[in-house]
Amino acid sequence: MKFMKKRRYDDMDAAADHDPLSGVANLFDLGLVFIVSLLIMLFSAYHLQDLFDTTSNMTIMKKTADDQLEIITKTGVKIEAMKVSKSQAKGRGERLGTAYRLHDGTMVYVPK
């Protein structure tokens, strides 16, 4: 009959049950899952999966709060950001309407 006694919990298990901060780790994990799912949703909503593809080419034009235009161009793995200003571009080049080809082969767009 001595083997039929009710077993007692260890002191460590009893202390863990009464710890008020034991659920904080679960909240932190839940927050990480929420943040990652939000990032995945934003990338799929704005179709930004091409940023991770090394063979894709894309151009994004955005307008800042102070009405300045910025052109972000991705060619393969190279990403360039150019700010567009009202001043004229100077240098050696061939005029192509409102676009300029510089001596190193790059193109500069100047809006009117």
TORPA-4810 file (N, C-alpha, C, O; in nm, 3 decimals):
<nodes>
NODE_1_0.080_-0.120_0.000_0.000_0.000_0.000_0.085_0.126_0.000_0.036_0.235_-0.031_M
NODE_2_0.210_0.112_0.035_0.291_0.233_0.036_0.319_0.285_-0.105_0.356_0.401_-0.122_K
NODE_3_0.302_0.201_-0.207_0.321_0.247_-0.344_0.198_0.319_-0.399_0.206_0.381_-0.505_F
NODE_4_0.090_0.312_-0.333_-0.035_0.373_-0.379_-0.052_0.515_-0.325_-0.157_0.576_-0.347_M
NODE_5_0.048_0.567_-0.256_0.036_0.702_-0.201_0.029_0.805_-0.313_0.081_0.785_-0.423_K
NODE_6_-0.034_0.914_-0.283_-0.043_1.023_-0.377_0.092_1.093_-0.385_0.150_1.130_-0.283_K
NODE_7_0.142_1.111_-0.505_0.274_1.173_-0.521_0.261_1.324_-0.508_0.161_1.383_-0.549_R
NODE_8_0.364_1.385_-0.452_0.369_1.531_-0.437_0.453_1.590_-0.550_0.545_1.527_-0.602_R
NODE_9_0.418_1.713_-0.586_0.494_1.784_-0.688_0.626_1.831_-0.630_0.637_1.854_-0.509_Y
NODE_10_0.724_1.843_-0.715_0.852_1.899_-0.672_0.834_2.047_-0.640_0.736_2.109_-0.684_D
NODE_11_0.925_2.103_-0.565_0.918_2.246_-0.532_0.935_2.333_-0.656_0.878_2.442_-0.662_D
NODE_12_1.012_2.287_-0.752_1.035_2.365_-0.874_0.905_2.380_-0.953_0.877_2.489_-1.004_M
NODE_13_0.828_2.275_-0.966_0.703_2.282_-1.039_0.602_2.370_-0.968_0.526_2.442_-1.033_D
NODE_14_0.600_2.366_-0.839_0.507_2.449_-0.762_0.544_2.596_-0.775_0.455_2.681_-0.783_A
NODE_15_0.673_2.627_-0.777_0.716_2.766_-0.791_0.683_2.818_-0.930_0.647_2.935_-0.945_A
NODE_16_0.696_2.734_-1.032_0.668_2.776_-1.169_0.519_2.804_-1.189_0.483_2.890_-1.269_A
NODE_17_0.433_2.733_-1.119_0.289_2.754_-1.133_0.246_2.887_-1.074_0.145_2.943_-1.117_D
NODE_18_0.318_2.938_-0.978_0.280_3.063_-0.911_0.359_3.182_-0.962_0.347_3.291_-0.905_H
NODE_19_0.439_3.166_-1.068_0.518_3.276_-1.122_0.429_3.362_-1.211_0.377_3.313_-1.312_D
NODE_20_0.409_3.491_-1.177_0.321_3.575_-1.258_0.380_3.612_-1.394_0.305_3.652_-1.483_P
NODE_21_0.511_3.600_-1.412_0.572_3.637_-1.539_0.592_3.519_-1.634_0.656_3.533_-1.738_L
NODE_22_0.538_3.404_-1.601_0.558_3.286_-1.685_0.485_3.299_-1.819_0.526_3.234_-1.916_S
NODE_23_0.382_3.378_-1.829_0.309_3.395_-1.955_0.366_3.502_-2.045_0.321_3.517_-2.159_G
NODE_24_0.465_3.579_-1.997_0.521_3.687_-2.078_0.594_3.631_-2.200_0.587_3.690_-2.308_V
NODE_25_0.663_3.519_-2.185_0.732_3.459_-2.298_0.633_3.421_-2.407_0.664_3.435_-2.526_A
NODE_26_0.517_3.373_-2.370_0.417_3.338_-2.470_0.364_3.461_-2.542_0.337_3.455_-2.662_N
NODE_27_0.349_3.574_-2.471_0.304_3.698_-2.534_0.409_3.751_-2.630_0.376_3.803_-2.736_L
NODE_28_0.536_3.737_-2.594_0.644_3.780_-2.683_0.644_3.698_-2.811_0.659_3.754_-2.920_F
NODE_29_0.628_3.568_-2.800_0.622_3.482_-2.918_0.502_3.517_-3.005_0.512_3.518_-3.127_D
NODE_30_0.391_3.545_-2.942_0.271_3.584_-3.015_0.294_3.715_-3.090_0.249_3.731_-3.204_L
NODE_31_0.363_3.810_-3.027_0.395_3.936_-3.092_0.486_3.917_-3.213_0.466_3.983_-3.316_G
NODE_32_0.584_3.829_-3.203_0.672_3.802_-3.317_0.595_3.741_-3.433_0.618_3.778_-3.549_L
NODE_33_0.507_3.649_-3.404_0.426_3.587_-3.510_0.338_3.693_-3.577_0.322_3.691_-3.699_V
NODE_34_0.281_3.783_-3.499_0.196_3.890_-3.554_0.277_3.982_-3.644_0.230_4.019_-3.752_F
NODE_35_0.399_4.021_-3.603_0.482_4.111_-3.682_0.523_4.046_-3.814_0.516_4.109_-3.919_I
NODE_36_0.564_3.920_-3.810_0.604_3.851_-3.933_0.486_3.836_-4.028_0.500_3.855_-4.148_V
NODE_37_0.369_3.803_-3.975_0.252_3.790_-4.062_0.212_3.924_-4.121_0.165_3.930_-4.235_S
NODE_38_0.229_4.033_-4.047_0.198_4.167_-4.099_0.295_4.203_-4.212_0.253_4.261_-4.312_L
NODE_39_0.423_4.172_-4.197_0.519_4.199_-4.303_0.489_4.118_-4.430_0.498_4.171_-4.541_L
NODE_40_0.454_3.993_-4.413_0.420_3.910_-4.529_0.296_3.965_-4.599_0.290_3.965_-4.722_I
NODE_41_0.198_4.010_-4.523_0.077_4.067_-4.581_0.107_4.195_-4.658_0.054_4.216_-4.767_M
NODE_42_0.193_4.282_-4.604_0.227_4.406_-4.672_0.305_4.379_-4.801_0.279_4.444_-4.903_L
NODE_43_0.399_4.285_-4.798_0.473_4.253_-4.919_0.382_4.196_-5.026_0.401_4.226_-5.144_F
NODE_44_0.285_4.114_-4.989_0.195_4.059_-5.090_0.094_4.162_-5.138_0.053_4.158_-5.254_S
NODE_45_0.053_4.255_-5.053_-0.044_4.357_-5.094_0.017_4.456_-5.193_-0.051_4.499_-5.285_A
NODE_46_0.144_4.492_-5.175_0.209_4.587_-5.264_0.293_4.518_-5.372_0.367_4.584_-5.444_Y
NODE_47_0.283_4.387_-5.384_0.353_4.308_-5.485_0.503_4.335_-5.483_0.563_4.360_-5.587_H
NODE_48_0.563_4.329_-5.366_0.706_4.357_-5.349_0.790_4.230_-5.345_0.905_4.234_-5.302_L
NODE_49_0.735_4.117_-5.388_0.812_3.994_-5.390_0.927_4.003_-5.489_1.027_3.933_-5.475_Q
NODE_50_0.914_4.090_-5.591_1.019_4.105_-5.691_1.147_4.165_-5.632_1.254_4.154_-5.692_D
NODE_51_1.138_4.228_-5.516_1.259_4.281_-5.453_1.356_4.170_-5.416_1.477_4.194_-5.411_L
NODE_52_1.306_4.051_-5.389_1.391_3.940_-5.349_1.435_3.854_-5.466_1.522_3.768_-5.450_F
NODE_53_1.379_3.876_-5.584_1.415_3.798_-5.702_1.536_3.863_-5.769_1.532_3.981_-5.802_D
NODE_54_1.644_3.786_-5.788_1.768_3.843_-5.842_1.761_3.868_-5.993_1.846_3.938_-6.047_T
NODE_55_1.663_3.813_-6.061_1.653_3.831_-6.205_1.550_3.936_-6.245_1.533_3.962_-6.364_T
NODE_56_1.480_3.996_-6.151_1.373_4.090_-6.185_1.427_4.233_-6.193_1.525_4.268_-6.128_S
NODE_57_1.359_4.312_-6.274_1.388_4.455_-6.287_1.260_4.530_-6.253_1.152_4.495_-6.301_N
NODE_58_1.271_4.634_-6.170_1.153_4.712_-6.136_1.191_4.855_-6.106_1.303_4.884_-6.065_M
NODE_59_1.096_4.946_-6.127_1.115_5.087_-6.100_0.997_5.136_-6.018_0.881_5.111_-6.053_T
NODE_60_1.027_5.207_-5.910_0.924_5.263_-5.823_0.946_5.413_-5.816_1.058_5.458_-5.792_I
NODE_61_0.841_5.490_-5.836_0.850_5.635_-5.821_0.764_5.674_-5.701_0.645_5.642_-5.696_M
NODE_62_0.825_5.743_-5.606_0.748_5.784_-5.489_0.765_5.933_-5.466_0.864_5.993_-5.506_K
NODE_63_0.666_5.991_-5.401_0.664_6.134_-5.372_0.672_6.151_-5.221_0.593_6.093_-5.147_K
NODE_64_0.768_6.231_-5.175_0.785_6.252_-5.031_0.685_6.356_-4.982_0.609_6.413_-5.060_T
NODE_65_0.686_6.381_-4.852_0.592_6.476_-4.791_0.616_6.618_-4.839_0.523_6.699_-4.844_A
NODE_66_0.740_6.651_-4.875_0.771_6.786_-4.922_0.767_6.795_-5.075_0.836_6.879_-5.134_D
NODE_67_0.688_6.711_-5.140_0.664_6.710_-5.285_0.790_6.690_-5.368_0.800_6.744_-5.478_D
NODE_68_0.885_6.615_-5.318_1.004_6.583_-5.395_0.991_6.439_-5.445_0.956_6.349_-5.369_Q
NODE_69_1.018_6.419_-5.573_1.006_6.287_-5.633_1.136_6.208_-5.613_1.245_6.264_-5.616_L
NODE_70_1.120_6.078_-5.593_1.234_5.989_-5.581_1.207_5.866_-5.668_1.100_5.807_-5.662_E
NODE_71_1.307_5.829_-5.748_1.294_5.713_-5.835_1.384_5.604_-5.781_1.505_5.624_-5.767_I
NODE_72_1.325_5.488_-5.751_1.400_5.373_-5.701_1.400_5.269_-5.812_1.294_5.221_-5.854_I
NODE_73_1.520_5.233_-5.859_1.534_5.140_-5.970_1.610_5.018_-5.923_1.717_5.030_-5.862_T
NODE_74_1.556_4.899_-5.952_1.623_4.773_-5.919_1.650_4.699_-6.048_1.558_4.666_-6.123_K
NODE_75_1.778_4.672_-6.073_1.820_4.596_-6.190_1.902_4.478_-6.140_2.016_4.495_-6.098_T
NODE_76_1.844_4.359_-6.143_1.913_4.242_-6.089_1.928_4.254_-5.938_1.828_4.255_-5.866_G
NODE_77_2.050_4.263_-5.892_2.075_4.277_-5.748_2.113_4.420_-5.712_2.135_4.450_-5.595_V
NODE_78_2.123_4.509_-5.813_2.165_4.648_-5.790_2.041_4.737_-5.771_1.952_4.739_-5.856_K
NODE_79_2.037_4.810_-5.660_1.926_4.901_-5.630_1.981_5.042_-5.622_2.077_5.068_-5.549_I
NODE_80_1.920_5.134_-5.697_1.961_5.274_-5.697_1.841_5.362_-5.663_1.729_5.336_-5.707_E
NODE_81_1.867_5.466_-5.584_1.763_5.563_-5.551_1.813_5.700_-5.596_1.922_5.743_-5.559_A
NODE_82_1.731_5.769_-5.677_1.768_5.901_-5.728_1.659_5.999_-5.689_1.540_5.971_-5.701_M
NODE_83_1.701_6.115_-5.642_1.607_6.223_-5.613_1.597_6.312_-5.735_1.699_6.347_-5.795_K
NODE_84_1.476_6.347_-5.773_1.451_6.430_-5.890_1.435_6.573_-5.843_1.358_6.602_-5.751_V
NODE_85_1.509_6.664_-5.907_1.498_6.805_-5.870_1.457_6.886_-5.993_1.456_6.834_-6.104_S
NODE_86_1.423_7.011_-5.972_1.381_7.098_-6.081_1.501_7.155_-6.157_1.484_7.205_-6.268_K
NODE_87_1.621_7.148_-6.099_1.739_7.202_-6.166_1.781_7.110_-6.280_1.751_6.990_-6.278_S
NODE_88_1.849_7.165_-6.379_1.889_7.088_-6.496_2.014_7.007_-6.463_2.099_7.049_-6.386_Q
NODE_89_2.021_6.889_-6.524_2.139_6.805_-6.508_2.247_6.854_-6.602_2.219_6.891_-6.716_A
NODE_90_2.371_6.854_-6.554_2.483_6.901_-6.635_2.581_6.788_-6.653_2.596_6.702_-6.566_K
NODE_91_2.646_6.788_-6.766_2.745_6.686_-6.795_2.741_6.651_-6.943_2.658_6.702_-7.018_G
NODE_92_2.829_6.565_-6.982_2.832_6.523_-7.122_2.721_6.422_-7.144_2.704_6.329_-7.066_R
NODE_93_2.647_6.440_-7.248_2.539_6.346_-7.275_2.465_6.381_-7.402_2.493_6.483_-7.466_G
NODE_94_2.372_6.298_-7.437_2.291_6.314_-7.556_2.146_6.329_-7.512_2.093_6.245_-7.440_E
NODE_95_2.082_6.438_-7.556_1.945_6.463_-7.513_1.850_6.368_-7.584_1.852_6.352_-7.706_R
NODE_96_1.765_6.304_-7.502_1.665_6.210_-7.554_1.527_6.254_-7.507_1.463_6.184_-7.429_L
NODE_97_1.482_6.368_-7.552_1.354_6.420_-7.504_1.373_6.477_-7.364_1.443_6.577_-7.347_G
NODE_98_1.313_6.415_-7.265_1.332_6.460_-7.127_1.422_6.364_-7.051_1.431_6.371_-6.928_T
NODE_99_1.490_6.276_-7.123_1.584_6.184_-7.060_1.723_6.211_-7.116_1.737_6.249_-7.232_A
NODE_100_1.825_6.193_-7.034_1.963_6.215_-7.076_2.044_6.088_-7.055_2.033_6.022_-6.952_Y
NODE_101_2.126_6.056_-7.156_2.219_5.944_-7.144_2.357_6.003_-7.119_2.409_6.076_-7.204_R
NODE_102_2.417_5.972_-7.004_2.547_6.025_-6.968_2.658_5.945_-7.035_2.632_5.842_-7.096_L
NODE_103_2.781_5.994_-7.023_2.893_5.933_-7.093_2.923_5.790_-7.043_2.983_5.711_-7.116_H
NODE_104_2.880_5.757_-6.921_2.903_5.621_-6.871_2.787_5.527_-6.903_2.788_5.411_-6.861_D
NODE_105_2.686_5.574_-6.977_2.577_5.487_-7.020_2.453_5.493_-6.932_2.352_5.431_-6.966_G
NODE_106_2.456_5.564_-6.820_2.339_5.572_-6.733_2.241_5.673_-6.789_2.278_5.763_-6.864_T
NODE_107_2.115_5.658_-6.752_2.009_5.746_-6.798_1.962_5.834_-6.682_1.950_5.787_-6.569_M
NODE_108_1.935_5.962_-6.712_1.883_6.058_-6.613_1.750_6.110_-6.665_1.742_6.156_-6.779_V
NODE_109_1.646_6.103_-6.583_1.511_6.151_-6.621_1.487_6.285_-6.552_1.506_6.297_-6.431_Y
NODE_110_1.445_6.385_-6.631_1.418_6.519_-6.578_1.274_6.554_-6.614_1.244_6.576_-6.731_V
NODE_111_1.184_6.560_-6.513_1.045_6.594_-6.544_1.029_6.744_-6.571_1.107_6.826_-6.521_P
NODE_112_0.928_6.779_-6.651_0.903_6.922_-6.679_0.782_6.969_-6.604_0.745_7.086_-6.614_K
</nodes>
